[in-house]
Amino acid sequence: KIDGYVVKGILAKAFINNDTITSVTIPENIESIGENAFQGWENLSTVNYNAKNCTVAAMSSTSSGAFSGAGSKAITFVVNFGDTVEVVPPNLFNSNVEKGKDYAYITEINFSDSIKEISRYAFEDCRALKSINLGKNVEKIGTYAFGDCNAVESIVLNNKLTTIDEYAFYSCDNVKTITFGSDLSTIGNYAFAECIVLGGTLTIPDTVENIGAFAFSYLFFSSADYDLSTINFSLGWISPSVSASLGIVAGIVIGLIAEYYTSYDYNPTRAISHASVNGPALTITQGLALGMRSSMYPCIILGIAIYSSYLIAGMYGIAVA
């Protein structure tokens, strides 16, 4: 309360650029938080969030998140959710990095077991966060909830989680391990796209019924003890690219050969026209001979490209070539 009045909302830029306070508590009765409300709290190290039904201002083209730049000078920045919270609201800790704004320097999140949903954009661009370990009862993760959290190395998903929306963990490109829960049924489009340094193995539970388009696109498995030569990648991770390049070069060369043997600008086609002066028999034999010869070179080139691609990347190399 302030002067006897119950505070239910925090306006935009209400506490901007405070560099002395290290801890803030959002009480149960708060119903709205405006954009940039706690922007620039450089020494903020703890946020205790207890609001039951709170909305956070959506991002605009010129704004950043409620906690943009918070914790930039703190050794750690921890967010604790109280037992009164069932839904983490949209846009709670996201930022607007693309517009030159700073992100929330959150290093740790402690989810209470009361939380059932993490809404869209809740922690997008929290680029200091190292791990994600959900509470026991989270059932849904919204769109871009943890998108671009590119320092995250470990993601542990609880057993009651059933739905991961599109782009939920998009471009978390430093992830080493992902552990799925036992009740997961839906993985949305691009949910884990561009997790490009994922190490070890990835096990998807048999309860999953729907995997969206490109859910695991650009997913690259790397490990110090993993030998790509065991799957015939003789040049390592670049093998598919080399095979694809061979296919492109072969296609270009075959196109040039076809142009040479079918265009009147070159001698082969002119030779057929000259032969026709002496009658149809010579036209047919000359054309037949030229056709056989013109198809021989593309076959040789295709054979070389296919065999080379196989040596470089096995059957997968042939496919991409």
C-alpha positions as CSV (number, residue, x, y, z in Angstrom):
1,K,0.0,0.0,0.0
2,I,1.0,3.6,-0.6
3,D,-0.8,6.2,1.6
4,G,-3.4,3.6,2.4
5,Y,-4.1,2.8,-1.3
6,V,-3.6,-0.8,-2.6
7,V,-1.1,-0.7,-5.5
8,K,-2.4,-2.8,-8.4
9,G,-0.3,-1.7,-11.3
10,I,3.3,-0.5,-12.1
11,L,3.3,2.1,-14.9
12,A,5.8,2.3,-17.8
13,K,9.2,3.6,-16.7
14,A,8.0,3.8,-13.1
15,F,11.4,2.9,-11.6
16,I,13.8,3.3,-14.6
17,N,17.6,3.3,-14.1
18,N,17.9,2.6,-10.4
19,D,21.5,1.5,-9.7
20,T,21.3,1.0,-5.9
21,I,18.4,-1.5,-5.2
22,T,19.5,-5.1,-5.4
23,S,16.2,-6.9,-4.7
24,V,12.5,-6.4,-5.7
25,T,9.4,-8.3,-4.7
26,I,6.3,-8.2,-6.9
27,P,3.3,-8.9,-4.6
28,E,0.2,-10.9,-5.3
29,N,-2.1,-8.0,-5.9
30,I,-0.1,-6.5,-8.8
31,E,-2.3,-6.8,-12.0
32,S,-0.1,-5.0,-14.6
33,I,3.5,-4.0,-15.2
34,G,4.3,-1.4,-17.9
35,E,7.1,-1.5,-20.4
36,N,10.6,-0.4,-19.2
37,A,9.3,-0.4,-15.6
38,F,12.5,-1.7,-14.1
39,Q,14.8,-1.0,-17.0
40,G,18.5,-0.4,-16.2
41,W,18.5,-1.7,-12.6
42,E,22.2,-2.7,-13.0
43,N,22.8,-4.1,-9.5
44,L,19.5,-6.0,-9.3
45,S,20.3,-9.6,-8.1
46,T,16.9,-10.9,-7.0
47,V,13.3,-10.7,-8.2
48,N,10.6,-12.4,-6.1
49,Y,7.6,-12.7,-8.3
50,N,4.2,-13.5,-6.6
51,A,1.6,-11.8,-8.8
52,K,-1.4,-14.2,-9.4
53,N,-3.0,-12.5,-12.4
54,C,-0.6,-10.0,-13.9
55,T,-0.3,-8.7,-17.5
56,V,2.9,-7.2,-18.9
57,A,3.0,-4.6,-21.6
58,A,3.7,-6.2,-25.0
59,M,6.8,-5.2,-26.9
60,S,6.6,-2.2,-29.4
61,S,9.1,-1.2,-32.0
62,T,10.7,1.4,-29.7
63,S,10.4,-0.3,-26.3
64,S,12.2,-3.0,-24.4
65,G,11.1,-5.4,-21.6
66,A,10.1,-4.5,-18.1
67,F,13.5,-5.6,-16.8
68,S,15.7,-4.7,-19.7
69,G,19.3,-4.2,-18.7
70,A,18.6,-5.4,-15.2
71,G,21.4,-7.2,-13.4
72,S,24.1,-6.2,-15.8
73,K,26.6,-5.5,-12.9
74,A,25.3,-8.1,-10.4
75,I,27.4,-11.3,-9.9
76,T,24.1,-13.3,-10.1
77,F,20.6,-12.4,-11.0
78,V,18.0,-14.9,-9.6
79,V,14.3,-14.9,-10.3
80,N,12.1,-16.7,-7.7
81,F,8.4,-17.6,-8.4
82,G,6.1,-17.8,-5.4
83,D,3.5,-20.5,-4.7
84,T,0.7,-18.2,-5.7
85,V,1.8,-18.1,-9.3
86,E,0.1,-20.4,-11.8
87,V,0.9,-18.7,-15.1
88,V,4.1,-16.8,-16.0
89,P,2.7,-13.9,-18.0
90,P,3.7,-13.0,-21.5
91,N,6.7,-10.6,-22.0
92,L,7.7,-10.7,-18.3
93,F,11.5,-10.7,-18.8
94,N,11.9,-10.4,-22.6
95,S,13.8,-7.7,-24.3
96,N,14.3,-5.9,-27.6
97,V,17.9,-6.7,-28.4
98,E,17.4,-6.2,-32.2
99,K,16.5,-2.6,-31.6
100,G,19.7,-2.0,-29.7
101,K,18.2,-2.4,-26.2
102,D,19.8,-4.5,-23.5
103,Y,18.5,-7.8,-22.2
104,A,17.7,-9.1,-18.6
105,Y,20.9,-10.6,-17.2
106,I,19.1,-13.5,-15.4
107,T,21.4,-16.3,-14.4
108,E,19.0,-18.6,-12.6
109,I,15.2,-19.1,-12.5
110,N,13.5,-21.0,-9.6
111,F,10.0,-22.1,-10.8
112,S,7.5,-23.0,-8.0
113,D,5.5,-26.2,-8.3
114,S,2.3,-24.2,-8.6
115,I,3.2,-23.0,-12.1
116,K,1.2,-24.6,-14.9
117,E,2.1,-22.5,-17.9
118,I,5.0,-20.4,-19.1
119,S,3.5,-17.9,-21.6
120,R,4.8,-16.6,-24.9
121,Y,8.0,-14.4,-24.9
122,A,8.3,-14.8,-21.0
123,F,12.1,-15.1,-21.0
124,E,13.0,-14.4,-24.6
125,D,16.5,-13.0,-25.1
126,C,17.6,-13.8,-21.5
127,R,21.1,-14.3,-22.7
128,A,22.9,-14.9,-19.4
129,L,20.7,-17.8,-18.4
130,K,22.7,-21.0,-18.2
131,S,20.1,-23.7,-17.5
132,I,16.3,-24.3,-17.6
133,N,14.7,-26.6,-15.0
134,L,10.9,-26.4,-14.9
135,G,8.7,-26.9,-11.8
136,K,7.0,-30.2,-11.4
137,N,3.5,-29.2,-12.7
138,V,4.2,-27.1,-15.9
139,E,1.9,-28.3,-18.6
140,K,2.6,-25.8,-21.4
141,I,5.5,-23.7,-22.7
142,G,4.4,-20.8,-25.0
143,T,5.8,-19.4,-28.2
144,Y,9.3,-18.0,-27.9
145,A,9.1,-18.5,-24.2
146,F,12.9,-19.2,-24.1
147,G,13.8,-18.1,-27.6
148,D,17.3,-16.8,-28.2
149,C,18.5,-17.7,-24.7
150,N,21.8,-18.6,-26.3
151,A,23.8,-19.2,-23.1
152,V,21.6,-22.1,-22.0
153,E,23.5,-25.3,-21.8
154,S,20.9,-27.6,-20.1
155,I,17.1,-27.9,-20.6
156,V,15.3,-30.2,-18.2
157,L,11.5,-30.6,-18.9
158,N,9.2,-31.9,-16.3
159,N,7.0,-35.1,-16.6
160,K,3.6,-33.2,-16.7
161,L,4.6,-31.0,-19.6
162,T,2.4,-31.9,-22.6
163,T,2.8,-29.0,-25.1
164,I,5.8,-27.1,-26.4
165,D,4.6,-24.3,-28.7
166,E,6.4,-23.1,-31.8
167,Y,9.7,-21.4,-31.5
168,A,9.7,-22.1,-27.7
169,F,13.5,-22.7,-27.6
170,Y,14.4,-21.3,-30.9
171,S,18.1,-20.4,-31.4
172,C,19.2,-21.7,-28.0
173,D,22.4,-22.4,-29.8
174,N,24.7,-23.4,-26.9
175,V,22.5,-26.3,-25.6
176,K,24.4,-29.4,-24.6
177,T,21.6,-31.6,-23.2
178,I,17.8,-31.7,-23.5
179,T,15.8,-34.0,-21.2
180,F,12.1,-34.5,-22.1
181,G,9.4,-35.5,-19.6
182,S,7.3,-38.6,-19.9
183,D,3.9,-37.0,-20.8
184,L,5.0,-34.8,-23.7
185,S,2.6,-35.0,-26.7
186,T,3.2,-32.0,-28.9
187,I,6.3,-30.2,-30.1
188,G,5.5,-27.1,-32.2
189,N,7.1,-25.8,-35.4
190,Y,10.7,-24.7,-35.0
191,A,10.5,-25.5,-31.3
192,F,14.2,-26.4,-31.0
193,A,15.4,-25.1,-34.4
194,E,19.0,-23.8,-34.4
195,C,20.1,-25.6,-31.3
196,I,23.2,-26.2,-33.4
197,V,25.8,-27.4,-30.8
198,L,23.6,-30.0,-29.1
199,G,25.9,-32.8,-27.8
200,G,25.4,-36.5,-27.1
201,T,22.1,-38.0,-27.8
202,L,18.5,-36.8,-28.0
203,T,15.7,-39.1,-26.8
204,I,12.1,-38.2,-27.7
205,P,9.5,-40.0,-25.5
206,D,7.1,-42.4,-27.2
207,T,4.2,-40.3,-25.9
208,V,4.9,-37.6,-28.5
209,E,2.1,-37.6,-31.1
210,N,2.8,-34.4,-33.0
211,I,6.2,-32.9,-34.1
212,G,5.8,-29.6,-36.0
213,A,7.6,-28.5,-39.2
214,F,11.3,-27.9,-38.7
215,A,11.0,-28.6,-35.0
216,F,14.6,-29.7,-34.9
217,S,16.0,-28.0,-38.0
218,Y,19.7,-27.0,-38.0
219,L,20.2,-29.3,-35.0
220,F,23.9,-30.4,-35.0
221,F,25.1,-33.2,-32.7
222,S,28.7,-32.6,-31.6
223,S,30.7,-34.4,-29.0
224,A,34.4,-34.8,-28.3
225,D,34.2,-38.6,-28.4
226,Y,31.9,-38.8,-31.5
227,D,33.6,-39.8,-34.7
228,L,31.8,-38.7,-37.8
229,S,33.8,-41.1,-39.9
230,T,31.6,-43.9,-38.4
231,I,28.8,-42.7,-40.6
232,N,31.0,-42.2,-43.6
233,F,31.5,-38.5,-43.2
234,S,35.1,-38.7,-44.3
235,L,35.7,-34.9,-44.2
236,G,33.9,-34.4,-40.9
237,W,31.0,-32.0,-40.5
238,I,31.6,-30.3,-43.8
239,S,31.1,-33.6,-45.8
240,P,27.4,-32.9,-46.8
241,S,28.3,-29.4,-48.0
242,V,31.1,-30.8,-50.2
243,S,28.8,-33.5,-51.6
244,A,26.1,-30.8,-52.4
245,S,28.7,-28.7,-54.1
246,L,29.7,-31.6,-56.3
247,G,26.1,-32.1,-57.3
248,I,25.8,-28.4,-58.2
249,V,29.0,-28.4,-60.3
250,A,27.9,-31.6,-62.1
251,G,24.6,-30.0,-62.9
252,I,26.2,-26.9,-64.3
253,V,28.7,-28.9,-66.5
254,I,25.9,-31.1,-67.8
255,G,23.9,-28.0,-68.7
256,L,26.9,-26.6,-70.6
257,I,27.3,-29.9,-72.5
258,A,23.6,-29.9,-73.4
259,E,24.0,-26.4,-74.7
260,Y,27.0,-27.3,-76.8
261,Y,25.3,-30.3,-78.5
262,T,21.9,-28.6,-79.1
263,S,22.6,-25.0,-80.0
264,Y,23.1,-24.0,-83.6
265,D,26.0,-21.7,-82.4
266,Y,28.2,-24.8,-82.1
267,N,29.6,-27.3,-84.6
268,P,27.6,-30.5,-83.7
269,T,24.3,-29.1,-84.6
270,R,25.7,-27.5,-87.7
271,A,27.2,-30.8,-88.8
272,I,23.8,-32.4,-88.8
273,S,22.4,-29.5,-91.0
274,H,25.3,-29.9,-93.4
275,A,24.7,-33.7,-93.6
276,S,21.1,-33.1,-94.6
277,V,22.2,-31.7,-97.9
278,N,23.1,-35.2,-99.0
279,G,19.8,-36.8,-98.0
280,P,17.7,-38.0,-95.1
281,A,19.8,-41.1,-94.4
282,L,22.9,-39.1,-93.5
283,T,20.8,-36.8,-91.4
284,I,19.5,-39.7,-89.4
285,T,22.8,-41.5,-88.9
286,Q,24.6,-38.2,-88.1
287,G,21.9,-37.3,-85.6
288,L,22.0,-40.7,-84.0
289,A,25.7,-40.7,-83.6
290,L,25.7,-37.2,-82.2
291,G,23.0,-38.1,-79.7
292,M,24.9,-41.1,-78.4
293,R,28.0,-39.1,-78.0
294,S,26.3,-36.2,-76.3
295,S,24.7,-38.5,-73.7
296,M,28.0,-40.2,-72.9
297,Y,29.7,-37.3,-71.2
298,P,26.8,-36.5,-68.8
299,C,26.7,-40.2,-67.8
300,I,30.5,-40.0,-67.0
301,I,30.1,-36.8,-65.0
302,L,27.1,-38.2,-63.1
303,G,29.0,-41.3,-62.3
304,I,32.0,-39.3,-61.0
305,A,29.8,-37.0,-58.9
306,I,27.8,-40.0,-57.4
307,Y,30.9,-42.0,-56.6
308,S,32.8,-39.0,-55.1
309,S,29.8,-38.0,-53.0
310,Y,29.5,-41.6,-51.7
311,L,33.1,-41.6,-50.7
312,I,32.7,-38.2,-48.9
313,A,29.4,-38.7,-47.1
314,G,28.0,-42.1,-47.9
315,M,24.4,-42.5,-49.1
316,Y,23.5,-39.2,-47.5
317,G,26.1,-37.6,-49.7
318,I,24.5,-39.0,-52.8
319,A,21.1,-37.7,-51.6
320,V,22.3,-34.1,-51.1
321,A,24.3,-34.2,-54.3
